[in-house]
């Protein structure tokens, strides 16, 4: 049973930064959390918030997998102060959220996960944070210059994505020989496919 997320405001790079924590599910076989999962939401200027259904699904899944799941609102979203900064400031927001979580819950393995614009931001975060694994759902590689990512990165995309064409993801992934998990008949927002997204993520974890 996943408990209700805890929300709070911290001091961020552009003012107050809104965070939400979902406690890791633990049991007698796994009495302590496996680490932290930092989850980044889609584009702030197109309605993206940490309450996005894909972001919530990622948080729920990682909590079930035993990670303390950390969502946050980018600057200018919800109660987070500041304004959109084209990925640069949003990367600083992500690093600030992660730093606070590490101070509170301790150092340990870190998973970086993001959806759409949030996936792009996580490719930037991964340049300075050593992550156990990167999870990119619907990565916005056609709209932003996503960095190369480590081997083992999990990329999930919809076949009929009309925001980020699947061909653009293949073009980005091909030089890196990076596998892409494709959801047939699925659009950008994974409508009606969130349970399947959770199952695929869980099945590809180790």
Secondary structure, DSSP 8 states (H G I E B T S, - for coil): -----EEEEEEETTEEEEEEEE-----SSS-S--EEEEEE-S-GGGT--TT-HHHHHHHHHHHHTTEEEEEE--TTSTT--S---TTHHHHHHHHHHHHHHHHHH-S-EEEEEEETHHHHHHHHHTTTS--SEEEEES--TTTS------TT-EEEEETT-SSS-HHHHHHHHHTTT---EEETT--TT-TT-HHHHHHHHHHT--
